[in-house]
Amino acid sequence: MNLNILIPLTSFVKLFSKMNHVEYRNFVRHSLQVAKITHKLSKMLNLQIDSECAYLAGMLHDMGLVMKASIENYDLFVDMFRRVPDLEKIVLTFDKGDDHSVISYAIGSMVKPLCPNCAKSIFYHHRPYQNIPESDQKIVYLANSLKVADLISLMALKNNTEELTVDLYNEMVHTVTKDVGILEEVKKAALAILIDYKIICEVLDEQNRFSSDIKLSLEDFEEGARLLATLLDLRSPYTRNHTFVTAKLSEQIILELLGKEDSRVMNIAALLHDIGKLKTPLSILHKRERLDQNEFMIMKRHVVDTYKMLEEADLVHIAKVSASHHERLDGSGYPTGLKSEQMTIFQRTIQVADVFSALIEHRPYRERMSVTEALQVIENEVNQGKFDPTVYNKLKELVKNGLFDKDLIFRNALEHLFKTSYSEIGEMFGKFLNTEG
């Protein structure tokens, strides 16, 4: 079926903005500040690039830092990202070799509508302009704009205050003025931003302040959804494979039942189905015993948070599928107790895929099940009227036809995200990755 669904680019930015919780609070705040400053600078410098490109380059410039930190030293990642607002200190702790700029560039190259040249500016965002070996001046100027935007935001976060104090303001002006790696035109524009009290308040607040008329195809929006899902999964090693496996299963089932475009809708909904878990405490996600009644109540909140985050990002049609993964055909599920006649095939599919994915993964309180054992558990639930038999039978068929001949693990999720081999991804991270756990 040709659904011809278009998704606003603003939805991607809004959803990223909604991820500003616990470990990601300072990271998201910094990303949005750099995006807004870079966007302002590109206009003031008349860089002849789309304003959306400048903004997205700023928003994505540090994505690689999160990935490198979480994968290479998870415990330190959680500790520092949660309590240290000084992102410069985090960079010096995890990435003295500036590998995260390479990773962020690779990510930016796949997110639409960021153009290749603007994505390339991310690669150079820590370099003085004299060390950028590009003949295209747009790349040099945008990279330099990212550099100065990064400096201003890092100083604001390091001071860890909601106030723009005189000392902080003087530090910003002094640092920008004395930095010989900033082009004079960029420096002049940055100082103009700093002396305009209206602009400086806007670029340093927590609002995304992004507007655009650009609409993304389902295929293009998939890349953004996959990136946000990866950020979510990096937050906990116990669920690092979960989103990818749930999405892979859901996509394949709908592909065979309905067709390609429908499978894209399904994939996006599955990639975002647990986005609300950003608000779930790690103490609950990592508990080694089964949750008690009160803990389970807090865990159940994640589906409500998922719905709200997607709804506020103008993705209600996706939210209705994503937030239904704990519903059951007999009305015994949550959060709304939907019954079979109220559910679409998308909702029925994500329920089966979510449970199957969870069963075959290790959890702090139990070992993983085999594929055969997991299928038997779901079959029992089908016989009790909880799951859709058509979806279950299609899942069994996919398994029989070799879907799990190779493990569906986080390694595969990274290959899907970067669209390259695992060994090449390892080179980007500066060493061979250990993501099998």
Contacts in CASP RR format, 6 or more apart in sequence:
PFRMAT RR
TARGET T0000
AUTHOR 0000-0000-0000
METHOD contacts of the structure
MODEL  1
MNLNILIPLTSFVKLFSKMNHVEYRNFVRHSLQVAKITHKLSKMLNLQID
SECAYLAGMLHDMGLVMKASIENYDLFVDMFRRVPDLEKIVLTFDKGDDH
SVISYAIGSMVKPLCPNCAKSIFYHHRPYQNIPESDQKIVYLANSLKVAD
LISLMALKNNTEELTVDLYNEMVHTVTKDVGILEEVKKAALAILIDYKII
CEVLDEQNRFSSDIKLSLEDFEEGARLLATLLDLRSPYTRNHTFVTAKLS
EQIILELLGKEDSRVMNIAALLHDIGKLKTPLSILHKRERLDQNEFMIMK
RHVVDTYKMLEEADLVHIAKVSASHHERLDGSGYPTGLKSEQMTIFQRTI
QVADVFSALIEHRPYRERMSVTEALQVIENEVNQGKFDPTVYNKLKELVK
NGLFDKDLIFRNALEHLFKTSYSEIGEMFGKFLNTEG
1 258 0 8 1.000
1 259 0 8 1.000
1 261 0 8 1.000
1 262 0 8 1.000
2 261 0 8 1.000
3 218 0 8 1.000
3 261 0 8 1.000
3 262 0 8 1.000
3 265 0 8 1.000
5 218 0 8 1.000
5 261 0 8 1.000
5 265 0 8 1.000
6 215 0 8 1.000
6 216 0 8 1.000
6 217 0 8 1.000
7 215 0 8 1.000
7 216 0 8 1.000
7 217 0 8 1.000
7 218 0 8 1.000
7 221 0 8 1.000
7 315 0 8 1.000
8 212 0 8 1.000
8 214 0 8 1.000
8 215 0 8 1.000
8 216 0 8 1.000
8 314 0 8 1.000
9 52 0 8 1.000
9 113 0 8 1.000
9 212 0 8 1.000
9 214 0 8 1.000
9 215 0 8 1.000
9 216 0 8 1.000
10 210 0 8 1.000
10 211 0 8 1.000
10 212 0 8 1.000
10 314 0 8 1.000
11 221 0 8 1.000
11 313 0 8 1.000
11 314 0 8 1.000
11 315 0 8 1.000
12 216 0 8 1.000
12 221 0 8 1.000
12 224 0 8 1.000
12 228 0 8 1.000
12 313 0 8 1.000
13 55 0 8 1.000
13 59 0 8 1.000
13 208 0 8 1.000
13 210 0 8 1.000
14 208 0 8 1.000
14 210 0 8 1.000
14 312 0 8 1.000
14 313 0 8 1.000
14 314 0 8 1.000
15 228 0 8 1.000
15 272 0 8 1.000
15 275 0 8 1.000
15 309 0 8 1.000
15 310 0 8 1.000
15 313 0 8 1.000
15 315 0 8 1.000
16 28 0 8 1.000
16 31 0 8 1.000
16 59 0 8 1.000
16 208 0 8 1.000
16 228 0 8 1.000
17 28 0 8 1.000
17 32 0 8 1.000
17 207 0 8 1.000
17 208 0 8 1.000
18 275 0 8 1.000
18 309 0 8 1.000
18 312 0 8 1.000
18 313 0 8 1.000
19 28 0 8 1.000
19 228 0 8 1.000
19 231 0 8 1.000
19 232 0 8 1.000
19 275 0 8 1.000
19 278 0 8 1.000
20 28 0 8 1.000
20 29 0 8 1.000
20 206 0 8 1.000
21 278 0 8 1.000
21 279 0 8 1.000
22 82 0 8 1.000
22 278 0 8 1.000
22 279 0 8 1.000
23 77 0 8 1.000
23 78 0 8 1.000
23 81 0 8 1.000
23 82 0 8 1.000
23 235 0 8 1.000
24 66 0 8 1.000
24 81 0 8 1.000
24 231 0 8 1.000
24 235 0 8 1.000
24 278 0 8 1.000
26 81 0 8 1.000
26 84 0 8 1.000
26 85 0 8 1.000
26 87 0 8 1.000
26 157 0 8 1.000
27 62 0 8 1.000
27 65 0 8 1.000
27 66 0 8 1.000
27 81 0 8 1.000
27 87 0 8 1.000
29 157 0 8 1.000
29 206 0 8 1.000
30 62 0 8 1.000
30 87 0 8 1.000
30 153 0 8 1.000
30 154 0 8 1.000
30 157 0 8 1.000
31 58 0 8 1.000
31 59 0 8 1.000
31 60 0 8 1.000
31 61 0 8 1.000
31 62 0 8 1.000
32 59 0 8 1.000
32 206 0 8 1.000
32 207 0 8 1.000
32 208 0 8 1.000
33 149 0 8 1.000
33 152 0 8 1.000
33 153 0 8 1.000
33 156 0 8 1.000
33 157 0 8 1.000
33 203 0 8 1.000
33 204 0 8 1.000
34 58 0 8 1.000
34 59 0 8 1.000
34 61 0 8 1.000
34 62 0 8 1.000
34 146 0 8 1.000
34 149 0 8 1.000
34 150 0 8 1.000
34 153 0 8 1.000
35 55 0 8 1.000
35 56 0 8 1.000
35 57 0 8 1.000
35 58 0 8 1.000
35 59 0 8 1.000
35 208 0 8 1.000
35 210 0 8 1.000
36 55 0 8 1.000
36 202 0 8 1.000
36 203 0 8 1.000
36 208 0 8 1.000
36 209 0 8 1.000
37 145 0 8 1.000
37 148 0 8 1.000
37 149 0 8 1.000
37 152 0 8 1.000
37 153 0 8 1.000
37 190 0 8 1.000
37 193 0 8 1.000
37 203 0 8 1.000
38 54 0 8 1.000
38 55 0 8 1.000
38 57 0 8 1.000
38 58 0 8 1.000
38 142 0 8 1.000
38 145 0 8 1.000
38 146 0 8 1.000
38 149 0 8 1.000
39 51 0 8 1.000
39 54 0 8 1.000
39 55 0 8 1.000
39 58 0 8 1.000
40 189 0 8 1.000
40 193 0 8 1.000
40 199 0 8 1.000
40 203 0 8 1.000
41 54 0 8 1.000
41 145 0 8 1.000
41 148 0 8 1.000
41 149 0 8 1.000
41 186 0 8 1.000
41 189 0 8 1.000
41 190 0 8 1.000
41 193 0 8 1.000
42 49 0 8 1.000
42 51 0 8 1.000
42 54 0 8 1.000
42 142 0 8 1.000
42 145 0 8 1.000
43 51 0 8 1.000
43 54 0 8 1.000
44 189 0 8 1.000
44 192 0 8 1.000
44 193 0 8 1.000
45 141 0 8 1.000
45 145 0 8 1.000
45 185 0 8 1.000
45 186 0 8 1.000
45 189 0 8 1.000
47 54 0 8 1.000
47 138 0 8 1.000
47 141 0 8 1.000
47 142 0 8 1.000
47 145 0 8 1.000
48 138 0 8 1.000
49 115 0 8 1.000
49 117 0 8 1.000
49 118 0 8 1.000
49 138 0 8 1.000
49 142 0 8 1.000
50 113 0 8 1.000
50 115 0 8 1.000
50 118 0 8 1.000
51 212 0 8 1.000
52 113 0 8 1.000
52 114 0 8 1.000
52 212 0 8 1.000
52 214 0 8 1.000
53 113 0 8 1.000
53 114 0 8 1.000
53 115 0 8 1.000
53 118 0 8 1.000
54 118 0 8 1.000
54 142 0 8 1.000
54 145 0 8 1.000
55 210 0 8 1.000
56 108 0 8 1.000
56 111 0 8 1.000
56 113 0 8 1.000
56 114 0 8 1.000
56 118 0 8 1.000
57 108 0 8 1.000
57 114 0 8 1.000
57 118 0 8 1.000
57 119 0 8 1.000
57 121 0 8 1.000
57 122 0 8 1.000
57 142 0 8 1.000
57 146 0 8 1.000
58 122 0 8 1.000
58 146 0 8 1.000
58 149 0 8 1.000
60 104 0 8 1.000
60 107 0 8 1.000
60 108 0 8 1.000
60 111 0 8 1.000
60 114 0 8 1.000
60 122 0 8 1.000
61 101 0 8 1.000
61 104 0 8 1.000
61 122 0 8 1.000
61 125 0 8 1.000
61 146 0 8 1.000
61 150 0 8 1.000
62 87 0 8 1.000
62 100 0 8 1.000
62 104 0 8 1.000
63 103 0 8 1.000
63 104 0 8 1.000
63 107 0 8 1.000
63 108 0 8 1.000
63 227 0 8 1.000
63 231 0 8 1.000
64 100 0 8 1.000
64 101 0 8 1.000
64 103 0 8 1.000
64 104 0 8 1.000
64 107 0 8 1.000
65 87 0 8 1.000
65 90 0 8 1.000
65 91 0 8 1.000
65 94 0 8 1.000
65 95 0 8 1.000
65 100 0 8 1.000
65 103 0 8 1.000
65 104 0 8 1.000
66 77 0 8 1.000
66 81 0 8 1.000
66 231 0 8 1.000
66 234 0 8 1.000
67 100 0 8 1.000
67 103 0 8 1.000
67 230 0 8 1.000
67 234 0 8 1.000
67 429 0 8 1.000
68 94 0 8 1.000
68 95 0 8 1.000
68 99 0 8 1.000
68 100 0 8 1.000
68 103 0 8 1.000
68 429 0 8 1.000
69 76 0 8 1.000
69 77 0 8 1.000
69 80 0 8 1.000
69 81 0 8 1.000
69 90 0 8 1.000
69 94 0 8 1.000
69 95 0 8 1.000
70 77 0 8 1.000
70 234 0 8 1.000
70 235 0 8 1.000
71 234 0 8 1.000
71 429 0 8 1.000
71 433 0 8 1.000
71 434 0 8 1.000
71 435 0 8 1.000
72 94 0 8 1.000
72 429 0 8 1.000
72 431 0 8 1.000
73 94 0 8 1.000
74 237 0 8 1.000
76 93 0 8 1.000
76 94 0 8 1.000
77 94 0 8 1.000
78 235 0 8 1.000
78 282 0 8 1.000
80 89 0 8 1.000
80 90 0 8 1.000
80 93 0 8 1.000
81 90 0 8 1.000
84 90 0 8 1.000
85 157 0 8 1.000
85 158 0 8 1.000
85 160 0 8 1.000
86 154 0 8 1.000
86 157 0 8 1.000
86 158 0 8 1.000
86 160 0 8 1.000
87 154 0 8 1.000
87 157 0 8 1.000
87 158 0 8 1.000
88 154 0 8 1.000
88 158 0 8 1.000
89 158 0 8 1.000
91 100 0 8 1.000
94 100 0 8 1.000
98 126 0 8 1.000
99 428 0 8 1.000
99 429 0 8 1.000
99 430 0 8 1.000
101 122 0 8 1.000
101 123 0 8 1.000
101 124 0 8 1.000
101 125 0 8 1.000
101 126 0 8 1.000
102 123 0 8 1.000
102 428 0 8 1.000
103 428 0 8 1.000
103 429 0 8 1.000
104 122 0 8 1.000
104 123 0 8 1.000
105 119 0 8 1.000
105 120 0 8 1.000
105 122 0 8 1.000
105 123 0 8 1.000
106 418 0 8 1.000
106 420 0 8 1.000
106 428 0 8 1.000
107 227 0 8 1.000
107 417 0 8 1.000
107 418 0 8 1.000
108 114 0 8 1.000
108 119 0 8 1.000
108 122 0 8 1.000
109 116 0 8 1.000
109 119 0 8 1.000
110 223 0 8 1.000
110 417 0 8 1.000
110 418 0 8 1.000
110 419 0 8 1.000
111 119 0 8 1.000
111 223 0 8 1.000
111 224 0 8 1.000
111 227 0 8 1.000
112 216 0 8 1.000
112 220 0 8 1.000
112 223 0 8 1.000
113 214 0 8 1.000
113 216 0 8 1.000
113 220 0 8 1.000
117 136 0 8 1.000
117 138 0 8 1.000
117 139 0 8 1.000
117 142 0 8 1.000
118 138 0 8 1.000
118 139 0 8 1.000
118 142 0 8 1.000
120 134 0 8 1.000
120 139 0 8 1.000
120 143 0 8 1.000
121 139 0 8 1.000
121 142 0 8 1.000
121 143 0 8 1.000
121 145 0 8 1.000
121 146 0 8 1.000
122 143 0 8 1.000
122 146 0 8 1.000
123 143 0 8 1.000
124 131 0 8 1.000
124 132 0 8 1.000
124 134 0 8 1.000
124 139 0 8 1.000
124 140 0 8 1.000
124 143 0 8 1.000
124 146 0 8 1.000
125 143 0 8 1.000
125 146 0 8 1.000
125 147 0 8 1.000
125 150 0 8 1.000
126 147 0 8 1.000
126 150 0 8 1.000
127 143 0 8 1.000
127 147 0 8 1.000
128 147 0 8 1.000
128 180 0 8 1.000
128 181 0 8 1.000
128 182 0 8 1.000
129 140 0 8 1.000
129 143 0 8 1.000
129 144 0 8 1.000
129 147 0 8 1.000
129 181 0 8 1.000
129 182 0 8 1.000
129 183 0 8 1.000
129 186 0 8 1.000
130 181 0 8 1.000
132 139 0 8 1.000
132 140 0 8 1.000
132 143 0 8 1.000
132 144 0 8 1.000
134 140 0 8 1.000
134 143 0 8 1.000
140 183 0 8 1.000
141 183 0 8 1.000
141 185 0 8 1.000
141 186 0 8 1.000
144 181 0 8 1.000
144 182 0 8 1.000
144 183 0 8 1.000
144 186 0 8 1.000
145 186 0 8 1.000
145 189 0 8 1.000
147 181 0 8 1.000
147 182 0 8 1.000
148 176 0 8 1.000
148 179 0 8 1.000
148 182 0 8 1.000
148 186 0 8 1.000
148 187 0 8 1.000
148 190 0 8 1.000
149 190 0 8 1.000
151 175 0 8 1.000
151 176 0 8 1.000
151 179 0 8 1.000
152 172 0 8 1.000
152 176 0 8 1.000
152 190 0 8 1.000
152 193 0 8 1.000
152 194 0 8 1.000
152 203 0 8 1.000
153 204 0 8 1.000
155 168 0 8 1.000
155 171 0 8 1.000
155 172 0 8 1.000
155 175 0 8 1.000
156 164 0 8 1.000
156 168 0 8 1.000
156 172 0 8 1.000
156 204 0 8 1.000
159 165 0 8 1.000
159 168 0 8 1.000
161 168 0 8 1.000
164 200 0 8 1.000
164 201 0 8 1.000
164 204 0 8 1.000
169 194 0 8 1.000
172 194 0 8 1.000
173 191 0 8 1.000
173 194 0 8 1.000
176 182 0 8 1.000
176 187 0 8 1.000
176 190 0 8 1.000
176 191 0 8 1.000
176 194 0 8 1.000
177 187 0 8 1.000
177 191 0 8 1.000
179 187 0 8 1.000
182 190 0 8 1.000
193 199 0 8 1.000
193 200 0 8 1.000
193 203 0 8 1.000
194 200 0 8 1.000
202 209 0 8 1.000
218 261 0 8 1.000
218 264 0 8 1.000
218 265 0 8 1.000
218 268 0 8 1.000
219 264 0 8 1.000
221 268 0 8 1.000
222 264 0 8 1.000
222 267 0 8 1.000
222 268 0 8 1.000
222 271 0 8 1.000
225 267 0 8 1.000
225 268 0 8 1.000
225 271 0 8 1.000
225 272 0 8 1.000
226 271 0 8 1.000
226 416 0 8 1.000
226 417 0 8 1.000
227 417 0 8 1.000
228 271 0 8 1.000
228 272 0 8 1.000
228 275 0 8 1.000
229 243 0 8 1.000
229 244 0 8 1.000
229 247 0 8 1.000
229 271 0 8 1.000
229 272 0 8 1.000
229 275 0 8 1.000
230 243 0 8 1.000
230 413 0 8 1.000
230 414 0 8 1.000
230 417 0 8 1.000
232 243 0 8 1.000
232 274 0 8 1.000
232 275 0 8 1.000
232 277 0 8 1.000
232 278 0 8 1.000
233 239 0 8 1.000
233 240 0 8 1.000
233 241 0 8 1.000
233 242 0 8 1.000
233 243 0 8 1.000
233 244 0 8 1.000
233 410 0 8 1.000
233 413 0 8 1.000
234 240 0 8 1.000
235 277 0 8 1.000
235 278 0 8 1.000
235 282 0 8 1.000
236 282 0 8 1.000
236 285 0 8 1.000
236 286 0 8 1.000
237 437 0 8 1.000
238 285 0 8 1.000
238 286 0 8 1.000
238 361 0 8 1.000
238 362 0 8 1.000
238 363 0 8 1.000
238 364 0 8 1.000
239 274 0 8 1.000
239 277 0 8 1.000
239 285 0 8 1.000
239 361 0 8 1.000
240 410 0 8 1.000
240 413 0 8 1.000
240 435 0 8 1.000
240 437 0 8 1.000
241 357 0 8 1.000
241 361 0 8 1.000
241 408 0 8 1.000
241 409 0 8 1.000
241 410 0 8 1.000
241 413 0 8 1.000
242 274 0 8 1.000
242 357 0 8 1.000
242 358 0 8 1.000
242 361 0 8 1.000
243 270 0 8 1.000
243 271 0 8 1.000
243 273 0 8 1.000
243 274 0 8 1.000
243 413 0 8 1.000
244 408 0 8 1.000
244 409 0 8 1.000
244 410 0 8 1.000
244 412 0 8 1.000
244 413 0 8 1.000
244 416 0 8 1.000
245 353 0 8 1.000
245 357 0 8 1.000
245 360 0 8 1.000
245 361 0 8 1.000
245 408 0 8 1.000
246 270 0 8 1.000
246 273 0 8 1.000
246 325 0 8 1.000
246 350 0 8 1.000
246 353 0 8 1.000
246 354 0 8 1.000
246 357 0 8 1.000
247 267 0 8 1.000
247 270 0 8 1.000
247 271 0 8 1.000
247 353 0 8 1.000
248 408 0 8 1.000
249 270 0 8 1.000
249 352 0 8 1.000
249 353 0 8 1.000
249 356 0 8 1.000
249 357 0 8 1.000
249 395 0 8 1.000
249 398 0 8 1.000
249 403 0 8 1.000
250 266 0 8 1.000
250 267 0 8 1.000
250 269 0 8 1.000
250 270 0 8 1.000
250 349 0 8 1.000
250 350 0 8 1.000
250 353 0 8 1.000
251 263 0 8 1.000
251 264 0 8 1.000
251 266 0 8 1.000
251 267 0 8 1.000
251 270 0 8 1.000
252 263 0 8 1.000
252 398 0 8 1.000
252 403 0 8 1.000
253 266 0 8 1.000
253 349 0 8 1.000
253 352 0 8 1.000
253 353 0 8 1.000
253 391 0 8 1.000
253 394 0 8 1.000
253 395 0 8 1.000
253 398 0 8 1.000
254 262 0 8 1.000
254 263 0 8 1.000
254 265 0 8 1.000
254 266 0 8 1.000
254 345 0 8 1.000
254 346 0 8 1.000
254 349 0 8 1.000
255 262 0 8 1.000
255 263 0 8 1.000
256 394 0 8 1.000
256 397 0 8 1.000
256 398 0 8 1.000
257 345 0 8 1.000
257 349 0 8 1.000
257 390 0 8 1.000
257 391 0 8 1.000
257 394 0 8 1.000
258 345 0 8 1.000
262 346 0 8 1.000
265 318 0 8 1.000
265 321 0 8 1.000
265 346 0 8 1.000
266 321 0 8 1.000
266 346 0 8 1.000
266 349 0 8 1.000
266 350 0 8 1.000
268 318 0 8 1.000
269 318 0 8 1.000
269 321 0 8 1.000
269 322 0 8 1.000
269 346 0 8 1.000
269 350 0 8 1.000
270 322 0 8 1.000
270 350 0 8 1.000
270 353 0 8 1.000
272 306 0 8 1.000
272 310 0 8 1.000
272 315 0 8 1.000
272 318 0 8 1.000
272 322 0 8 1.000
273 306 0 8 1.000
273 321 0 8 1.000
273 322 0 8 1.000
273 323 0 8 1.000
273 325 0 8 1.000
273 350 0 8 1.000
273 354 0 8 1.000
274 302 0 8 1.000
274 306 0 8 1.000
274 325 0 8 1.000
275 305 0 8 1.000
275 306 0 8 1.000
275 309 0 8 1.000
275 310 0 8 1.000
275 322 0 8 1.000
276 302 0 8 1.000
276 303 0 8 1.000
276 305 0 8 1.000
276 306 0 8 1.000
276 309 0 8 1.000
277 285 0 8 1.000
277 302 0 8 1.000
277 305 0 8 1.000
277 306 0 8 1.000
278 305 0 8 1.000
279 301 0 8 1.000
279 302 0 8 1.000
279 305 0 8 1.000
280 298 0 8 1.000
280 299 0 8 1.000
280 301 0 8 1.000
280 302 0 8 1.000
281 298 0 8 1.000
284 291 0 8 1.000
284 295 0 8 1.000
284 298 0 8 1.000
284 299 0 8 1.000
286 364 0 8 1.000
287 295 0 8 1.000
287 364 0 8 1.000
287 365 0 8 1.000
288 364 0 8 1.000
288 365 0 8 1.000
289 365 0 8 1.000
290 365 0 8 1.000
291 299 0 8 1.000
300 326 0 8 1.000
300 334 0 8 1.000
300 335 0 8 1.000
303 323 0 8 1.000
303 325 0 8 1.000
303 326 0 8 1.000
303 334 0 8 1.000
303 335 0 8 1.000
304 323 0 8 1.000
304 335 0 8 1.000
306 319 0 8 1.000
306 322 0 8 1.000
306 323 0 8 1.000
307 319 0 8 1.000
307 320 0 8 1.000
307 322 0 8 1.000
307 323 0 8 1.000
307 335 0 8 1.000
310 316 0 8 1.000
310 318 0 8 1.000
310 319 0 8 1.000
310 322 0 8 1.000
310 323 0 8 1.000
311 319 0 8 1.000
320 347 0 8 1.000
321 344 0 8 1.000
321 346 0 8 1.000
321 347 0 8 1.000
321 350 0 8 1.000
322 350 0 8 1.000
323 335 0 8 1.000
324 338 0 8 1.000
324 343 0 8 1.000
324 347 0 8 1.000
324 350 0 8 1.000
324 351 0 8 1.000
325 350 0 8 1.000
325 351 0 8 1.000
325 354 0 8 1.000
326 333 0 8 1.000
326 334 0 8 1.000
326 335 0 8 1.000
326 351 0 8 1.000
326 354 0 8 1.000
327 333 0 8 1.000
327 334 0 8 1.000
327 335 0 8 1.000
327 336 0 8 1.000
327 337 0 8 1.000
327 338 0 8 1.000
327 343 0 8 1.000
327 347 0 8 1.000
327 351 0 8 1.000
328 337 0 8 1.000
328 351 0 8 1.000
328 385 0 8 1.000
328 386 0 8 1.000
328 387 0 8 1.000
329 339 0 8 1.000
329 340 0 8 1.000
329 343 0 8 1.000
329 348 0 8 1.000
329 385 0 8 1.000
329 386 0 8 1.000
329 387 0 8 1.000
329 388 0 8 1.000
330 339 0 8 1.000
330 340 0 8 1.000
330 384 0 8 1.000
330 385 0 8 1.000
330 386 0 8 1.000
331 337 0 8 1.000
331 338 0 8 1.000
331 339 0 8 1.000
332 386 0 8 1.000
338 347 0 8 1.000
340 388 0 8 1.000
345 388 0 8 1.000
345 391 0 8 1.000
348 387 0 8 1.000
348 388 0 8 1.000
348 390 0 8 1.000
348 391 0 8 1.000
349 388 0 8 1.000
349 391 0 8 1.000
351 387 0 8 1.000
351 388 0 8 1.000
351 391 0 8 1.000
352 378 0 8 1.000
352 387 0 8 1.000
352 388 0 8 1.000
352 391 0 8 1.000
352 392 0 8 1.000
352 395 0 8 1.000
353 395 0 8 1.000
355 377 0 8 1.000
355 378 0 8 1.000
355 381 0 8 1.000
355 387 0 8 1.000
356 374 0 8 1.000
356 375 0 8 1.000
356 378 0 8 1.000
356 395 0 8 1.000
359 368 0 8 1.000
359 369 0 8 1.000
359 373 0 8 1.000
359 374 0 8 1.000
359 377 0 8 1.000
359 378 0 8 1.000
360 368 0 8 1.000
360 369 0 8 1.000
360 370 0 8 1.000
360 371 0 8 1.000
360 374 0 8 1.000
361 368 0 8 1.000
362 368 0 8 1.000
369 377 0 8 1.000
371 399 0 8 1.000
371 404 0 8 1.000
375 395 0 8 1.000
375 396 0 8 1.000
375 399 0 8 1.000
378 387 0 8 1.000
378 392 0 8 1.000
378 395 0 8 1.000
379 392 0 8 1.000
381 387 0 8 1.000
382 388 0 8 1.000
382 389 0 8 1.000
382 392 0 8 1.000
406 412 0 8 1.000
409 435 0 8 1.000
409 436 0 8 1.000
410 435 0 8 1.000
410 436 0 8 1.000
410 437 0 8 1.000
411 422 0 8 1.000
411 433 0 8 1.000
411 435 0 8 1.000
411 436 0 8 1.000
414 422 0 8 1.000
414 425 0 8 1.000
414 433 0 8 1.000
414 435 0 8 1.000
415 421 0 8 1.000
415 422 0 8 1.000
415 425 0 8 1.000
418 424 0 8 1.000
418 425 0 8 1.000
418 428 0 8 1.000
422 433 0 8 1.000
423 432 0 8 1.000
425 433 0 8 1.000
426 432 0 8 1.000
426 433 0 8 1.000
END
